[in-house]
């Protein structure tokens, strides 16, 4: 169903007490390698409550969002992505894989194939901020990330998935 990565705080990257949820081949049935795939994945996420979707890549610098969680799905190619900041966990992200990053979790593309593309979306269509770990008020940014509400739905399984098992149950 999903692999769990518990990422520790790594100042200036707050990361999050909630685990990263990695869904290997979680969307493989949607990957058709045509120009409609991105829009189909955006629609799939919208059905699960994750909107404000986009199609692009992953930045090649450590960054995070302090005001929202983020789901990413690889729709083309592959990449090695580091989560948690420098010396963090490296994951291989290939077509059909998805990852749900809690607010505050740093991520960076280390390597990628030339055709690498992802779809990104946010619970309830939140507009993400872009933090590079340069804020003068680290504790405030960290608290903002930790205060982001856990979504009611999982981006892949909606009401019966890893969000319910590893995020909602862990906060009650």
N, C-alpha and C positions, 0 to 999 in steps of 0.2 A: 504494500500500500504506500508507505513512505519511509524514507530513512530519516533519522533524527540526528541533528548536529547541535549539541549544546555549546554555544559560543560564549566564552568568558569576556568580561570587560577588558578592553585593551586601549586605555587612554592614548590619544584623544578620541577614540572610537568607543562609544558607550556599549555597543552591542545590546543584548537584551536577555533578561532571565528566561523568556520563552525560547524554545528551540527553533532553529531553522528546520523547515519541513521540505524534504527533497523527494520528489515523485519521479523516480526513473521510469521512463516510457509512459508516464501518466496520461499523456495526450497523444500517444502514438497513432491512435485510430483517426485523429483529425489531420495528420500530416499527409498531404497529397502532393507536395512539391509543385504547386501551381500558384498563380498570383492571388487566388482566392483564400489560400490557407490562412494568412494573417487575419483577414476579416472574419473567417470562421472561428478562429481561436478567440478573437476579441468578443464575438457574439457568445461563445461558450462561456467565457468568464463573466460576461454581463448577466447571463442566466443564473450564475452562481452568486451574484451580488458584487462583482468586482468590475468596475467600469473606469472611464477616463483612459481607455486603452490606447496603445501606440505600438508601432512596429519600427524597430531600429536595431541597435546593438547594446552593448554594455560598456560604460566608460572604462578607459584604461588607467584610471586613477582610483584610489580608495575613496569611496563616498558612501553616504547613507542618507536616509530620510528620517527626520526627527518627529514628523507629524503624521506618518502613516506607515502601515505595513505595505509590502509590494509583492505581487506575484509576477514571476517571469517564466515564459515558456519558450524553449528553443524550437523554432520552426524550420530552420535551415542550417546546415553545417554543424560545427561543434566548436567548443572553446574550453579552456581551462579557466575557471573562475575562482578567485580567492575570496573567502568570506571571513570576516572577523578582523580585518586589518593586516598589517605586516606580520609575517610569521603565522598567519591564520590558516585555517583548513582550506585545502584546494579540492575542488570538485570538477569532474569532467561533465560538461553540459552538452548533450547531443540531442538531435532531432527527436521530439516527442517528450523530452524531459521538462519538468516544471519544478520551480522552487518558490516557496513562500518565505520571504524574509521579514522577520519582525522589525518594527521601527527601531532605528538605531544600529542595525547590523550593517557593518561596512562590507562592501563588495567591490571587486575590481576584476576586469578581464585581463588575464595574463597573456594568453595566446588564443588565437582563433583562426579558423579557416577563412579564406577570402569571402566565402558566401554566408558566413555566420549572420543569423538574424534571430531576434527574439521579439515576442509580444510581451508587453508589460501592462499591468492594470492594478487598481487600488480598491480596497474595500469601500463601498459606497461612493466611488468616484472621486475620492479625495485628491486634491492637487498636491503633489509632493514638493517639499522644499529640497534643496540640494546642499548637503553639508559635506565638507571635506576634512573635518576634524581640525578646523582652524578657529573655531569659536572661542572668544575670550571668556565666555560664561559656560564652561563645560558642564558644570553641575546642573545648570538650568536646561541645557540642551538634552542632557541625559535624562532628567526628570520628565521632560516633555515626551521623549521617546517611550519611557516606561509607562507613562500615563495614557498612551494611545489605547483606545478601547479594543478589546478582542472582538473580531467580527463574529457574527452569528453563524456564518456559513463558511464552508471549506471551498476553495477555488476549483477543486477537481470533483469532489464527491457531494457537494452542497451541505446536506444536513447529517451525514453519517460518514465522517472522515477524520483525518488526523487533527484538524483544528478542534473538533469536538473532543477527541481523545487526549491530545497533548497540550492544548491551549486552554479550552474552556474548563475541563475537569481539573487542570492543575491550578486554576485561579480560584477554585471554590473550596 
